[in-house]
Amino acid sequence: MTVEKVNFEPSDLAYVPFVSVDNMMRNVRAVGVEGFMRGIAGYIEEDFLRWESFDKKPRIPAHAPQGVIELMPTSDGRTFGFKYVNGHPGNFRNGLQTVTGFGVLSNLLTGYPVLFSEMTILTALRTAANSALAATYLAPEGSTTMAIIGNGAQSDFQCLAFKEMVGITDIRAYDLDATASERLARNLNGTGLTVTVCASAQEAIEGADIITTVTADKKSATILTDNMIGSGVHINAVGGDCPGKTELHRDILLRSDIFVEFPDQTHIEGEFQQLGRDHPVTELWQVYSGKAPGRTSRDQITLFDSVGFAIEDFAALRYVRDLLPQTGHFEKLDLLADPDDPRDLFGMVLRSAAADGKAA
């Protein structure tokens, strides 16, 4: 499905398009999971190529022992966007999602919202799309095998995104909970991916061109030790995404060329928090624009220290907004007050009371 860029202007709409969870799934099915992630990746790359036009700041967190709630705002000077997202790793024990979210796009010139969307499913799609996009610049040429350590809710999307955009055909899966790996293998049955369930992280990375770590526990852990990592691999480190939560031994970082989204945020939340702020890293927008190299040699270890950044969510929301006129999978949310006189909101209340009286 071809997505045409459109503008939702407040003068044209008496409502805010709202994408519920149900309608998000309909939108994904209309395009296909892989196609949807490729579409998001295209919008992310497009926005990273105009990186300097965005307002950028680390996300705003509220931490608790159980998890974190964050706001992720950004603006390109015309459109403002933000995402509300939580991360509570222990939620699954009570049958709850560990990550939920919603997002808004607004016209910066008027302040009117032009999109309100769920972002639980969309964040999962965006995260995987972003990982695969980075890998197209950083992974060894001809990569076919990926190890994925941590087989929770994000793992399926990562595998499918890497299949679609990088050409991965073989998945080597490991999780402390073997049933999670078995679930992943079932879900990916029939997708064209060959999934091998492994008994250890060491076994999973054997022969892998790409190593993806996407564990959930909110703590500093050593999922990969230095002796496990040989030359020439690309590491897609997704799970370390808050202060005190890491997955890789520090010595791996010292041997790797590290690529990040926004250094000020990654140093707070990513693997980068294990190093001094002055340690050299490369920003992805520089790689995408040709201002800095990505992978430069066969033996190089590249590390994408992924924490998620507001511009990626902004791009994902833009993609959804542009998709809606073609799919029609949204609801009209009555969120905009529209009085006859913009200065007379109380008059709306009076007319509403009168209308309700007549209805009675």
Buried (B, 14 or more C-beta within 10 A) or exposed (E): EEBEEEEBEBEEBEEBBBBBBEBBBBBBEBBBBBBBBBBBBBBBBBBBEEBEEBEBEBBEBEBEEEBBBBEBBBBBEEBBBBBBBBBBBBBEEEEEEBBBBBBBBBBBEEEBBBBBBBBBBBBBBBBBBBBBBBBBBBBBEEBBBBBBBBBBBBBBBBBBBBBBBBBBBBBBBBBEEBEBBBBBBEBBEEBEBBBBBBEEBBBBBBEBBBBBBBBBBBEEBBBBEBEBBEEBBBBBBBBBBBBEBBBBBEEBBEEBBBBBBBBEBBBBBBBBBBBEEEEEBBBBBBBBBEEEEBBEEEEBBBBBBBBBBBBBBBBBBBBBBBBBEBBEBBBEBEEEEEEEEEEEEEEBEEEEEEEEEEEE
